[in-house]
């Protein structure tokens, strides 16, 4: 069975010489697989199986039909197999085949060496999609497009172009928010300092933190100076006309340390971190708030102990 299988595989491969097969092996081959073996002087080809499962053929004779020695086989360079030339092999990089569905005109591909307009396929499409302006226009997010900020435009139309109270205040008054880094202190120690500077002028708060005996006041002083410089540089604040509208503290991520105790016990020591945030505004805001309070007070009606309404059914004597 092994000989028949091997010979059947040889029969499907390249022809081999008849003298290489023993006559006794021919009897084990089925009649359907028996084929006349040619006696021509074709070179001998053997098949070897590689680790990739592919078949490769090695030529064991030279052009004169003389078997090659082992040294000649080792020194010989592998020859390139002759393959039939096809339209795919003749194509160059950047070209399209004549049967390609991407060739709209059907006249074949154009080489890279031609003009720029003919070399790049769909270059205008690539430029349109790669530019940031084109991407915003396609998504309807460009300021010049009709769909940009559509819901806000609808609101403006409903209000007939009138601004809301919040929008009017944001246009007329300045505001700057500044948050500090995490200080190595607790909320219990930092919150009183935040309440101390809240509502005070900026220059007055700087003086308060400069002469405060608290350890965290030094960090708050640096933060207030940074907030002052940012407000002057970015929003053109006047330090003499600036006050701290709000000041609050926030808890940060604490650190944990090991605290060794007696008898081999270890406790967890918590090292808290806290930040402070301030909102700087101009004195114009204080003036507006004071004016609104006065107007609200003037709009209120005068309080009277009894309601001022007419009395009906009053007579000098009893009616019963």
PASEBA-1860 file (N, C-alpha, C; in nm, 3 decimals):
! residues 320
1> XXXXXXXX> 0.082/-0.120/0.000/0.000/0.000/0.000/0.086/0.125/0.000 ~ 0.200/0.122/0.075/0.288/0.237/0.079/0.350/0.263/-0.057 ~ 0.390/0.156/-0.131/0.452/0.175/-0.263/0.351/0.231/-0.362 ~ 0.225/0.182/-0.356/0.124/0.232/-0.450/0.095/0.379/-0.425 ~ 0.091/0.418/-0.300/0.064/0.558/-0.269/0.176/0.646/-0.317 ~ 0.300/0.604/-0.299/0.414/0.683/-0.340/0.419/0.696/-0.492 ~ 0.391/0.584/-0.563/0.397/0.589/-0.708/0.282/0.672/-0.766 ~ 0.165/0.666/-0.700/0.055/0.746/-0.750/0.084/0.895/-0.736
9> XXXXXXXX> 0.152/0.932/-0.630/0.191/1.072/-0.616/0.296/1.110/-0.718 ~ 0.386/1.015/-0.754/0.485/1.041/-0.858/0.418/1.056/-0.993 ~ 0.311/0.980/-1.015/0.245/0.988/-1.145/0.179/1.122/-1.167 ~ 0.138/1.188/-1.059/0.078/1.320/-1.074/0.183/1.430/-1.078 ~ 0.306/1.402/-1.047/0.412/1.502/-1.049/0.484/1.496/-1.183 ~ 0.604/1.553/-1.187/0.683/1.553/-1.308/0.722/1.411/-1.347 ~ 0.738/1.385/-1.477/0.775/1.248/-1.521/0.915/1.211/-1.477 ~ 0.932/1.088/-1.444/1.062/1.034/-1.405/1.099/0.923/-1.502
17> XXXXXXXX> 1.220/0.883/-1.500/1.267/0.779/-1.592/1.210/0.644/-1.555 ~ 1.187/0.566/-1.657/1.128/0.434/-1.637/1.223/0.341/-1.565 ~ 1.348/0.370/-1.579/1.446/0.280/-1.517/1.455/0.298/-1.368 ~ 1.394/0.406/-1.316/1.401/0.431/-1.173/1.299/0.349/-1.096 ~ 1.202/0.286/-1.163/1.096/0.211/-1.095/1.119/0.062/-1.118 ~ 1.108/-0.012/-1.012/1.123/-0.156/-1.022/0.999/-0.216/-1.086 ~ 1.015/-0.321/-1.174/0.897/-0.381/-1.239/0.799/-0.441/-1.142 ~ 0.849/-0.487/-1.026/0.756/-0.549/-0.930/0.658/-0.449/-0.871
25> XXXXXXXX> 0.700/-0.322/-0.870/0.610/-0.221/-0.814/0.497/-0.188/-0.907 ~ 0.515/-0.214/-1.037/0.409/-0.181/-1.132/0.286/-0.268/-1.113 ~ 0.306/-0.393/-1.059/0.192/-0.483/-1.041/0.100/-0.435/-0.930 ~ 0.157/-0.362/-0.830/0.073/-0.314/-0.718/-0.007/-0.190/-0.752 ~ 0.018/-0.131/-0.870/-0.055/-0.010/-0.908/-0.186/-0.050/-0.971 ~ -0.293/0.019/-0.935/-0.423/-0.012/-0.992/-0.423/0.020/-1.141 ~ -0.507/-0.053/-1.222/-0.508/-0.028/-1.368/-0.547/0.115/-1.404 ~ -0.631/0.179/-1.319/-0.674/0.316/-1.354/-0.561/0.416/-1.341
33> XXXXXXXX> -0.459/0.380/-1.261/-0.348/0.472/-1.239/-0.228/0.440/-1.325 ~ -0.233/0.329/-1.399/-0.118/0.293/-1.482/-0.113/0.383/-1.605 ~ -0.001/0.446/-1.628/0.020/0.533/-1.742/0.153/0.497/-1.805 ~ 0.164/0.511/-1.936/0.294/0.481/-1.999/0.396/0.586/-1.957 ~ 0.506/0.539/-1.904/0.612/0.627/-1.860/0.699/0.666/-1.977 ~ 0.723/0.792/-1.998/0.805/0.833/-2.113/0.950/0.795/-2.091 ~ 1.016/0.778/-2.200/1.158/0.739/-2.198/1.245/0.852/-2.248 ~ 1.191/0.975/-2.251/1.271/1.087/-2.300/1.375/1.125/-2.197
41> XXXXXXXX> 1.463/1.206/-2.237/1.575/1.246/-2.150/1.542/1.376/-2.077 ~ 1.426/1.377/-2.011/1.393/1.493/-1.930/1.475/1.489/-1.803 ~ 1.510/1.604/-1.746/1.584/1.603/-1.620/1.498/1.549/-1.507 ~ 1.565/1.493/-1.408/1.496/1.430/-1.295/1.453/1.537/-1.197 ~ 1.327/1.529/-1.150/1.275/1.621/-1.050/1.224/1.537/-0.934 ~ 1.260/1.576/-0.814/1.208/1.513/-0.693/1.138/1.618/-0.608 ~ 1.040/1.574/-0.531/0.963/1.664/-0.449/1.009/1.653/-0.304 ~ 1.021/1.767/-0.239/1.056/1.769/-0.097/0.955/1.857/-0.025
49> XXXXXXXX> 0.911/1.811/0.089/0.809/1.882/0.167/0.878/1.968/0.272 ~ 0.840/2.095/0.275/0.899/2.187/0.371/0.813/2.196/0.496 ~ 0.856/2.275/0.591/0.780/2.288/0.715/0.654/2.369/0.696 ~ 0.646/2.445/0.589/0.528/2.524/0.561/0.423/2.447/0.482 ~ 0.450/2.321/0.450/0.353/2.242/0.376/0.354/2.270/0.227 ~ 0.458/2.331/0.173/0.466/2.361/0.031/0.560/2.261/-0.036 ~ 0.540/2.246/-0.165/0.623/2.156/-0.243/0.724/2.237/-0.324 ~ 0.844/2.195/-0.318/0.949/2.256/-0.398/1.022/2.149/-0.477
57> XXXXXXXX> 1.065/2.185/-0.595/1.130/2.089/-0.685/1.277/2.125/-0.701 ~ 1.358/2.031/-0.689/1.501/2.049/-0.705/1.551/1.971/-0.826 ~ 1.628/2.037/-0.907/1.681/1.973/-1.027/1.813/1.905/-0.991 ~ 1.822/1.774/-1.024/1.939/1.694/-0.986/2.034/1.671/-1.102 ~ 2.006/1.724/-1.224/2.092/1.704/-1.341/2.118/1.838/-1.406 ~ 2.225/1.844/-1.481/2.256/1.965/-1.556/2.191/1.959/-1.693 ~ 2.225/2.054/-1.780/2.161/2.060/-1.912/2.200/1.941/-2.000 ~ 2.318/1.881/-1.981/2.360/1.765/-2.061/2.305/1.634/-2.010
65> XXXXXXXX> 2.230/1.636/-1.898/2.173/1.513/-1.844/2.265/1.439/-1.750 ~ 2.378/1.499/-1.713/2.471/1.434/-1.621/2.429/1.465/-1.479 ~ 2.418/1.363/-1.392/2.378/1.389/-1.252/2.479/1.481/-1.185 ~ 2.428/1.571/-1.102/2.513/1.665/-1.029/2.561/1.603/-0.900 ~ 2.682/1.640/-0.863/2.738/1.593/-0.737/2.683/1.675/-0.621 ~ 2.715/1.629/-0.500/2.666/1.699/-0.381/2.730/1.837/-0.370 ~ 2.859/1.846/-0.404/2.928/1.976/-0.395/2.870/2.075/-0.495 ~ 2.836/2.027/-0.616/2.777/2.118/-0.714/2.637/2.162/-0.672
73> XXXXXXXX> 2.561/2.071/-0.610/2.429/2.109/-0.562/2.436/2.212/-0.450 ~ 2.540/2.200/-0.365/2.553/2.296/-0.255/2.600/2.432/-0.303 ~ 2.686/2.435/-0.406/2.740/2.561/-0.455/2.648/2.631/-0.554 ~ 2.551/2.559/-0.609/2.465/2.619/-0.710/2.363/2.712/-0.644 ~ 2.338/2.828/-0.706/2.239/2.922/-0.659/2.101/2.883/-0.711 ~ 2.000/2.899/-0.636/1.865/2.862/-0.684/1.822/2.951/-0.799 ~ 1.778/2.889/-0.905/1.734/2.962/-1.024/1.588/3.002/-1.008 ~ 1.556/3.117/-1.062/1.419/3.165/-1.056/1.331/3.089/-1.155
81> XXXXXXXX> 1.217/3.048/-1.109/1.126/2.974/-1.193/1.062/3.067/-1.296 ~ 1.051/3.017/-1.414/0.988/3.095/-1.520/0.837/3.088/-1.505 ~ 0.776/3.204/-1.489/0.631/3.210/-1.472/0.570/3.280/-1.592 ~ 0.453/3.240/-1.631/0.390/3.308/-1.745/0.359/3.452/-1.711 ~ 0.390/3.540/-1.799/0.364/3.683/-1.780/0.216/3.710/-1.794 ~ 0.164/3.790/-1.704/0.022/3.825/-1.705/0.008/3.976/-1.696 ~ -0.115/4.021/-1.707/-0.140/4.164/-1.697/-0.114/4.215/-1.557 ~ -0.130/4.129/-1.456/-0.105/4.170/-1.318/0.044/4.192/-1.295
89> XXXXXXXX> 0.129/4.107/-1.360/0.273/4.122/-1.342/0.326/4.244/-1.415 ~ 0.258/4.290/-1.518/0.305/4.405/-1.594/0.264/4.537/-1.530 ~ 0.176/4.532/-1.430/0.132/4.655/-1.368/0.241/4.713/-1.279 ~ 0.243/4.843/-1.273/0.337/4.914/-1.188/0.263/4.966/-1.065 ~ 0.344/5.008/-0.970/0.286/5.057/-0.846/0.210/5.188/-0.871 ~ 0.087/5.194/-0.821/0.004/5.312/-0.840/-0.088/5.302/-0.960 ~ -0.086/5.190/-1.035/-0.171/5.175/-1.152/-0.290/5.086/-1.121 ~ -0.387/5.089/-1.209/-0.505/5.005/-1.199/-0.516/4.919/-1.324
97> XXXXXXXX> -0.565/4.800/-1.304/-0.586/4.710/-1.417/-0.702/4.760/-1.504 ~ -0.702/4.714/-1.629/-0.808/4.757/-1.720/-0.945/4.704/-1.679 ~ -0.947/4.591/-1.606/-1.073/4.532/-1.562/-1.114/4.578/-1.422 ~ -1.044/4.677/-1.365/-1.074/4.721/-1.230/-1.204/4.800/-1.228 ~ -1.283/4.780/-1.123/-1.410/4.852/-1.111/-1.389/4.996/-1.068 ~ -1.269/5.029/-1.020/-1.241/5.165/-0.977/-1.198/5.254/-1.092 ~ -1.180/5.198/-1.209/-1.144/5.277/-1.325/-1.272/5.322/-1.392 ~ -1.309/5.446/-1.373/-1.439/5.494/-1.423/-1.444/5.504/-1.574
105> XXXXXXXX> -1.334/5.547/-1.638/-1.337/5.565/-1.781/-1.310/5.436/-1.858 ~ -1.252/5.334/-1.789/-1.227/5.207/-1.855/-1.109/5.210/-1.949 ~ -1.029/5.315/-1.943/-0.915/5.326/-2.034/-0.788/5.275/-1.972 ~ -0.798/5.213/-1.855/-0.678/5.161/-1.790/-0.625/5.259/-1.689 ~ -0.524/5.215/-1.616/-0.465/5.298/-1.512/-0.364/5.392/-1.571 ~ -0.336/5.496/-1.493/-0.239/5.595/-1.534/-0.120/5.589/-1.442 ~ -0.003/5.605/-1.496/0.118/5.589/-1.420/0.144/5.705/-1.328 ~ 0.239/5.687/-1.237/0.273/5.789/-1.141/0.357/5.898/-1.206
113> XXXXXXXX> 0.427/5.869/-1.310/0.514/5.966/-1.372/0.442/6.074/-1.450 ~ 0.308/6.073/-1.460/0.235/6.174/-1.535/0.215/6.297/-1.450 ~ 0.128/6.388/-1.497/0.106/6.513/-1.426/0.045/6.487/-1.290 ~ 0.046/6.594/-1.205/-0.006/6.579/-1.070/-0.155/6.551/-1.069 ~ -0.227/6.614/-1.161/-0.371/6.594/-1.161/-0.407/6.453/-1.204 ~ -0.329/6.395/-1.294/-0.358/6.261/-1.340/-0.295/6.155/-1.251 ~ -0.189/6.192/-1.177/-0.119/6.092/-1.097/-0.200/6.055/-0.974 ~ -0.251/6.153/-0.903/-0.324/6.127/-0.780/-0.469/6.101/-0.812
121> XXXXXXXX> -0.521/5.990/-0.763/-0.660/5.954/-0.785/-0.742/6.011/-0.671 ~ -0.829/6.103/-0.703/-0.914/6.163/-0.602/-0.837/6.251/-0.506 ~ -0.741/6.329/-0.558/-0.664/6.413/-0.467/-0.750/6.521/-0.404 ~ -0.848/6.573/-0.476/-0.935/6.675/-0.418/-1.019/6.619/-0.306 ~ -1.052/6.489/-0.315/-1.129/6.427/-0.207/-1.042/6.414/-0.083 ~ -0.913/6.375/-0.102/-0.824/6.363/0.012/-0.802/6.498/0.078 ~ -0.784/6.604/-0.001/-0.766/6.736/0.056/-0.890/6.783/0.129 ~ -1.006/6.746/0.078/-1.130/6.790/0.142/-1.151/6.719/0.275
129> XXXXXXXX> -1.112/6.593/0.285/-1.137/6.519/0.407/-1.027/6.537/0.511 ~ -0.906/6.571/0.468/-0.798/6.584/0.564/-0.791/6.722/0.627 ~ -0.844/6.825/0.564/-0.839/6.958/0.622/-0.942/6.971/0.734 ~ -0.905/7.046/0.837/-0.992/7.061/0.953/-1.118/7.140/0.918 ~ -1.103/7.238/0.831/-1.219/7.317/0.792/-1.322/7.234/0.717 ~ -1.273/7.144/0.629/-1.366/7.059/0.554/-1.439/6.962/0.646 ~ -1.367/6.908/0.746/-1.432/6.816/0.840/-1.541/6.887/0.919 ~ -1.513/7.011/0.960/-1.615/7.086/1.034/-1.735/7.119/0.946
137> XXXXXXXX> -1.709/7.149/0.817/-1.820/7.180/0.727/-1.906/7.057/0.701 ~ -1.841/6.940/0.684/-1.919/6.819/0.660/-2.003/6.782/0.780 ~ -1.950/6.805/0.901/-2.027/6.774/1.021/-2.124/6.881/1.064 ~ -2.128/6.994/0.989/-2.218/7.102/1.025/-2.176/7.179/1.147 ~ -2.044/7.180/1.179/-1.994/7.247/1.297/-1.913/7.372/1.265 ~ -1.904/7.409/1.140/-1.828/7.527/1.104/-1.911/7.652/1.132 ~ -1.847/7.761/1.182/-1.927/7.881/1.215/-1.999/7.941/1.096 ~ -1.948/7.921/0.975/-2.013/7.978/0.857/-2.128/7.893/0.804
145> XXXXXXXX> -2.144/7.774/0.858/-2.250/7.687/0.811/-2.383/7.724/0.878 ~ -2.492/7.687/0.813/-2.625/7.720/0.865/-2.660/7.639/0.989 ~ -2.602/7.519/1.001/-2.638/7.431/1.112/-2.556/7.456/1.238 ~ -2.461/7.553/1.232/-2.377/7.577/1.350/-2.457/7.651/1.457 ~ -2.449/7.598/1.581/-2.520/7.659/1.694/-2.668/7.681/1.661 ~ -2.730/7.580/1.602/-2.869/7.595/1.554/-2.966/7.619/1.670 ~ -2.948/7.546/1.778/-3.043/7.560/1.888/-3.031/7.697/1.955 ~ -2.909/7.752/1.956/-2.894/7.884/2.016/-2.954/7.993/1.926
153> XXXXXXXX> -2.944/7.973/1.797/-3.007/8.068/1.706/-3.159/8.063/1.718 ~ -3.212/7.943/1.738/-3.356/7.930/1.756/-3.400/8.005/1.883 ~ -3.320/7.993/1.988/-3.353/8.066/2.110/-3.349/8.217/2.088 ~ -3.250/8.263/2.011/-3.241/8.406/1.984/-3.362/8.455/1.905 ~ -3.409/8.371/1.812/-3.527/8.410/1.733/-3.651/8.414/1.821 ~ -3.664/8.318/1.912/-3.780/8.317/2.000/-3.780/8.438/2.093 ~ -3.659/8.481/2.136/-3.652/8.599/2.223/-3.643/8.728/2.143 ~ -3.653/8.719/2.009/-3.648/8.836/1.920/-3.515/8.911/1.934
161> XXXXXXXX> -3.407/8.834/1.952/-3.276/8.895/1.960/-3.239/8.951/2.095 ~ -3.327/8.940/2.194/-3.296/8.994/2.327/-3.211/8.896/2.406 ~ -3.114/8.948/2.478/-3.025/8.867/2.559/-3.088/8.840/2.695 ~ -3.053/8.725/2.750/-3.101/8.695/2.885/-3.022/8.774/2.988 ~ -3.066/8.769/3.111/-2.998/8.844/3.217/-2.857/8.791/3.240 ~ -2.840/8.660/3.235/-2.707/8.602/3.255/-2.613/8.640/3.142 ~ -2.661/8.637/3.019/-2.576/8.674/2.906/-2.537/8.823/2.910 ~ -2.630/8.906/2.954/-2.599/9.049/2.964/-2.492/9.075/3.070
169> XXXXXXXX> -2.501/9.004/3.184/-2.402/9.021/3.291/-2.265/8.971/3.245 ~ -2.261/8.860/3.173/-2.133/8.806/3.125/-2.068/8.898/3.023 ~ -2.147/8.972/2.948/-2.091/9.066/2.851/-2.037/9.192/2.916 ~ -2.101/9.238/3.022/-2.065/9.366/3.082/-1.964/9.353/3.196 ~ -1.960/9.239/3.264/-1.874/9.224/3.382/-1.771/9.114/3.359 ~ -1.658/9.128/3.426/-1.548/9.032/3.415/-1.551/8.936/3.533 ~ -1.498/8.818/3.507/-1.493/8.713/3.610/-1.376/8.620/3.580 ~ -1.303/8.582/3.684/-1.187/8.494/3.667/-1.188/8.391/3.780
177> XXXXXXXX> -1.180/8.264/3.742/-1.178/8.152/3.837/-1.039/8.091/3.837 ~ -0.985/8.068/3.955/-0.851/8.011/3.968/-0.852/7.908/4.080 ~ -0.803/7.788/4.049/-0.796/7.679/4.146/-0.651/7.646/4.174 ~ -0.620/7.626/4.300/-0.483/7.600/4.341/-0.451/7.453/4.331 ~ -0.323/7.422/4.354/-0.281/7.282/4.363/-0.317/7.228/4.501 ~ -0.285/7.104/4.528/-0.322/7.041/4.654/-0.221/7.079/4.763 ~ -0.272/7.142/4.871/-0.188/7.174/4.985/-0.188/7.058/5.083 ~ -0.075/7.040/5.150/-0.066/6.932/5.249/-0.121/6.981/5.382
185> XXXXXXXX> -0.253/6.997/5.385/-0.325/7.040/5.504/-0.466/6.985/5.498 ~ -0.543/7.009/5.601/-0.678/6.954/5.612/-0.782/7.062/5.586 ~ -0.907/7.019/5.568/-1.017/7.113/5.549/-1.040/7.196/5.675 ~ -1.017/7.137/5.790/-1.040/7.206/5.916/-0.949/7.326/5.933 ~ -0.829/7.319/5.877/-0.732/7.428/5.889/-0.743/7.529/5.775 ~ -0.788/7.483/5.656/-0.790/7.572/5.540/-0.923/7.646/5.525 ~ -1.033/7.587/5.573/-1.164/7.650/5.557/-1.175/7.784/5.630 ~ -1.124/7.800/5.752/-1.132/7.933/5.816/-1.058/8.043/5.739
193> XXXXXXXX> -0.947/8.009/5.676/-0.875/8.108/5.596/-0.953/8.146/5.471 ~ -1.024/8.048/5.411/-1.107/8.078/5.293/-1.222/8.170/5.331 ~ -1.283/8.148/5.447/-1.392/8.237/5.492/-1.338/8.376/5.529 ~ -1.210/8.383/5.567/-1.152/8.511/5.606/-1.133/8.605/5.487 ~ -1.098/8.549/5.369/-1.070/8.634/5.253/-1.190/8.649/5.161 ~ -1.294/8.571/5.179/-1.411/8.578/5.091/-1.483/8.711/5.110 ~ -1.513/8.781/4.999/-1.584/8.907/5.003/-1.496/9.028/5.026 ~ -1.367/9.012/5.045/-1.277/9.123/5.070/-1.207/9.165/4.941
201> XXXXXXXX> -1.160/9.290/4.934/-1.080/9.332/4.818/-0.953/9.248/4.807 ~ -0.904/9.236/4.685/-0.789/9.149/4.662/-0.665/9.199/4.735 ~ -0.639/9.328/4.734/-0.521/9.380/4.802/-0.533/9.361/4.954 ~ -0.653/9.375/5.007/-0.673/9.355/5.150/-0.653/9.208/5.187 ~ -0.698/9.117/5.102/-0.680/8.974/5.130/-0.532/8.936/5.125 ~ -0.455/8.997/5.035/-0.311/8.970/5.030/-0.242/9.013/5.159 ~ -0.284/9.125/5.213/-0.225/9.171/5.340/-0.265/9.079/5.454 ~ -0.388/9.031/5.455/-0.434/8.941/5.559/-0.353/8.811/5.560
209> XXXXXXXX> -0.328/8.756/5.443/-0.253/8.630/5.436/-0.104/8.651/5.460 ~ -0.056/8.770/5.432/0.087/8.796/5.453/0.124/8.797/5.601 ~ 0.035/8.851/5.686/0.064/8.862/5.828/-0.012/8.760/5.912 ~ -0.071/8.660/5.849/-0.144/8.558/5.924/-0.045/8.460/5.987 ~ -0.066/8.419/6.113/0.025/8.322/6.177/0.004/8.178/6.133 ~ -0.102/8.154/6.057/-0.130/8.018/6.012/-0.026/7.973/5.910 ~ 0.008/7.843/5.913/0.107/7.789/5.820/0.054/7.782/5.677 ~ -0.076/7.752/5.662/-0.135/7.740/5.529/-0.153/7.876/5.462
217> XXXXXXXX> -0.142/7.986/5.538/-0.161/8.118/5.478/-0.052/8.151/5.377 ~ 0.066/8.095/5.392/0.173/8.121/5.296/0.139/8.064/5.159 ~ 0.081/7.945/5.157/0.040/7.885/5.031/-0.077/7.963/4.968 ~ -0.169/8.010/5.052/-0.282/8.088/4.999/-0.233/8.220/4.943 ~ -0.132/8.279/5.004/-0.077/8.404/4.954/-0.017/8.385/4.814 ~ 0.055/8.276/4.795/0.111/8.247/4.662/0.000/8.225/4.560 ~ -0.105/8.158/4.603/-0.216/8.131/4.509/-0.288/8.260/4.471 ~ -0.309/8.350/4.566/-0.374/8.476/4.535/-0.290/8.562/4.441
225> XXXXXXXX> -0.161/8.561/4.459/-0.074/8.635/4.368/-0.078/8.576/4.227 ~ -0.085/8.445/4.218/-0.096/8.381/4.086/-0.230/8.415/4.021 ~ -0.339/8.410/4.098/-0.470/8.446/4.043/-0.474/8.592/4.000 ~ -0.409/8.678/4.073/-0.403/8.820/4.037/-0.329/8.840/3.905 ~ -0.216/8.773/3.889/-0.139/8.788/3.765/-0.215/8.731/3.645 ~ -0.282/8.617/3.664/-0.360/8.559/3.555/-0.475/8.651/3.513 ~ -0.542/8.712/3.609/-0.654/8.800/3.578/-0.607/8.925/3.504 ~ -0.492/8.979/3.546/-0.440/9.098/3.479/-0.396/9.066/3.337
233> XXXXXXXX> -0.331/8.952/3.319/-0.276/8.917/3.189/-0.383/8.872/3.090 ~ -0.475/8.789/3.133/-0.572/8.729/3.040/-0.696/8.817/3.019 ~ -0.744/8.886/3.125/-0.870/8.959/3.116/-0.858/9.107/3.151 ~ -0.737/9.153/3.166/-0.712/9.296/3.186/-0.785/9.350/3.309 ~ -0.768/9.283/3.422/-0.828/9.327/3.547/-0.748/9.444/3.604 ~ -0.819/9.525/3.682/-0.754/9.632/3.759/-0.742/9.585/3.904 ~ -0.621/9.563/3.957/-0.608/9.510/4.093/-0.674/9.597/4.199 ~ -0.678/9.728/4.177/-0.739/9.818/4.275/-0.891/9.806/4.275
241> XXXXXXXX> -0.950/9.758/4.165/-1.095/9.747/4.153/-1.140/9.601/4.152 ~ -1.060/9.512/4.212/-1.090/9.369/4.212/-1.114/9.321/4.354 ~ -1.212/9.235/4.370/-1.240/9.175/4.500/-1.263/9.025/4.482 ~ -1.259/8.953/4.592/-1.278/8.808/4.591/-1.426/8.781/4.615 ~ -1.496/8.740/4.512/-1.640/8.716/4.525/-1.669/8.589/4.603 ~ -1.596/8.481/4.571/-1.619/8.353/4.640/-1.485/8.288/4.667 ~ -1.482/8.207/4.771/-1.363/8.128/4.805/-1.410/8.001/4.874 ~ -1.370/7.888/4.825/-1.409/7.760/4.885/-1.292/7.662/4.875
249> XXXXXXXX> -1.302/7.557/4.954/-1.195/7.457/4.962/-1.249/7.324/4.910 ~ -1.158/7.239/4.867/-1.194/7.107/4.815/-1.098/7.001/4.866 ~ -1.152/6.883/4.890/-1.071/6.773/4.943/-0.999/6.703/4.829 ~ -0.872/6.672/4.849/-0.793/6.600/4.751/-0.769/6.456/4.791 ~ -0.686/6.386/4.712/-0.655/6.246/4.742/-0.553/6.238/4.855 ~ -0.585/6.174/4.966/-0.491/6.171/5.078/-0.381/6.067/5.058 ~ -0.276/6.082/5.136/-0.168/5.984/5.143/-0.182/5.904/5.271 ~ -0.141/5.779/5.262/-0.149/5.689/5.378/-0.009/5.644/5.417
257> XXXXXXXX> 0.018/5.651/5.547/0.146/5.608/5.602/0.123/5.508/5.714 ~ 0.224/5.429/5.740/0.216/5.327/5.846/0.262/5.388/5.978 ~ 0.182/5.372/6.081/0.214/5.420/6.216/0.233/5.298/6.306 ~ 0.355/5.276/6.346/0.388/5.158/6.426/0.347/5.180/6.571 ~ 0.281/5.077/6.626/0.235/5.082/6.764/0.298/4.969/6.843 ~ 0.257/4.958/6.967/0.315/4.857/7.055/0.265/4.717/7.019 ~ 0.345/4.617/7.059/0.312/4.476/7.041/0.293/4.440/6.894 ~ 0.370/4.502/6.807/0.369/4.465/6.665/0.249/4.513/6.586
265> XXXXXXXX> 0.170/4.603/6.643/0.054/4.654/6.570/0.093/4.774/6.484 ~ 0.020/4.791/6.374/0.045/4.901/6.281/-0.089/4.966/6.248 ~ -0.094/5.096/6.268/-0.214/5.174/6.233/-0.191/5.250/6.102 ~ -0.300/5.290/6.041/-0.293/5.365/5.915/-0.306/5.514/5.944 ~ -0.203/5.589/5.905/-0.200/5.733/5.927/-0.240/5.803/5.797 ~ -0.339/5.891/5.806/-0.394/5.960/5.689/-0.333/6.100/5.682 ~ -0.273/6.132/5.566/-0.218/6.265/5.540/-0.308/6.336/5.439 ~ -0.394/6.427/5.482/-0.491/6.488/5.389/-0.426/6.593/5.300
273> XXXXXXXX> -0.488/6.613/5.184/-0.450/6.718/5.089/-0.575/6.798/5.053 ~ -0.561/6.930/5.049/-0.675/7.018/5.027/-0.636/7.128/4.930 ~ -0.731/7.173/4.848/-0.710/7.282/4.754/-0.808/7.395/4.784 ~ -0.779/7.511/4.731/-0.864/7.629/4.748/-0.890/7.691/4.611 ~ -1.012/7.739/4.591/-1.052/7.802/4.465/-1.113/7.939/4.497 ~ -1.084/8.036/4.412/-1.134/8.172/4.430/-1.193/8.222/4.299 ~ -1.290/8.311/4.311/-1.351/8.379/4.197/-1.327/8.529/4.214 ~ -1.260/8.588/4.117/-1.229/8.731/4.121/-1.327/8.806/4.032
281> XXXXXXXX> -1.380/8.917/4.085/-1.471/9.003/4.010/-1.434/9.150/4.035 ~ -1.492/9.236/3.954/-1.466/9.379/3.967/-1.568/9.445/4.061 ~ -1.534/9.566/4.105/-1.627/9.640/4.192/-1.756/9.678/4.120 ~ -1.753/9.673/3.986/-1.875/9.699/3.911/-1.985/9.599/3.947 ~ -1.945/9.478/3.978/-2.043/9.377/4.018/-2.105/9.411/4.153 ~ -2.023/9.460/4.246/-2.076/9.501/4.377/-2.174/9.616/4.362 ~ -2.143/9.709/4.276/-2.233/9.822/4.255/-2.366/9.775/4.195 ~ -2.361/9.680/4.102/-2.486/9.629/4.044/-2.569/9.556/4.148
289> XXXXXXXX> -2.505/9.475/4.233/-2.578/9.402/4.335/-2.644/9.498/4.434 ~ -2.570/9.603/4.474/-2.628/9.701/4.568/-2.744/9.775/4.503 ~ -2.732/9.807/4.375/-2.839/9.876/4.306/-2.963/9.789/4.293 ~ -2.944/9.660/4.264/-3.059/9.569/4.253/-3.129/9.551/4.387 ~ -3.052/9.547/4.495/-3.115/9.535/4.626/-3.199/9.659/4.659 ~ -3.147/9.775/4.625/-3.221/9.897/4.652/-3.348/9.905/4.567 ~ -3.340/9.865/4.441/-3.458/9.866/4.356/-3.563/9.766/4.404 ~ -3.519/9.652/4.449/-3.613/9.553/4.502/-3.681/9.606/4.629
297> XXXXXXXX> -3.605/9.676/4.712/-3.664/9.732/4.833/-3.766/9.841/4.802 ~ -3.738/9.917/4.697/-3.831/10.024/4.659/-3.959/9.968/4.595 ~ -3.951/9.855/4.536/-4.070/9.795/4.474/-4.164/9.731/4.575 ~ -4.116/9.703/4.691/-4.200/9.639/4.791/-4.305/9.737/4.845 ~ -4.422/9.686/4.877/-4.529/9.767/4.933/-4.505/9.793/5.081 ~ -4.563/9.900/5.131/-4.548/9.936/5.271/-4.630/9.840/5.356 ~ -4.568/9.790/5.461/-4.638/9.694/5.546/-4.731/9.769/5.641 ~ -4.853/9.717/5.653/-4.953/9.775/5.744/-5.005/9.664/5.833
305> XXXXXXXX> -5.040/9.694/5.959/-5.087/9.585/6.047/-5.221/9.526/6.004 ~ -5.312/9.611/5.945/-5.441/9.562/5.899/-5.455/9.588/5.751 ~ -5.527/9.499/5.689/-5.546/9.514/5.546/-5.634/9.634/5.518 ~ -5.600/9.712/5.418/-5.673/9.832/5.383/-5.784/9.794/5.284 ~ -5.900/9.755/5.341/-6.013/9.716/5.260/-6.141/9.776/5.320 ~ -6.241/9.798/5.238/-6.366/9.860/5.289/-6.442/9.767/5.383 ~ -6.518/9.830/5.478/-6.596/9.757/5.576/-6.744/9.772/5.540 ~ -6.818/9.663/5.542/-6.959/9.662/5.505/-7.043/9.617/5.625
313> XXXXXXXX> -7.171/9.666/5.631/-7.266/9.619/5.734/-7.242/9.675/5.872 ~ -7.187/9.792/5.887/-7.164/9.851/6.017/-7.280/9.949/6.051 ~ -7.340/9.928/6.169/-7.452/10.012/6.214/-7.428/10.060/6.358 ~ -7.505/10.159/6.398/-7.486/10.215/6.531/-7.539/10.125/6.640 ~ -7.645/10.052/6.612/-7.707/9.966/6.712/-7.704/9.822/6.662 ~ -7.731/9.734/6.758/-7.739/9.592/6.720/-7.860/9.567/6.636 ~ -7.849/9.467/6.550/-7.956/9.439/6.455/-8.042/9.321/6.499 ~ -8.013/9.257/6.611/-8.098/9.145/6.647/-8.204/9.187/6.746
END
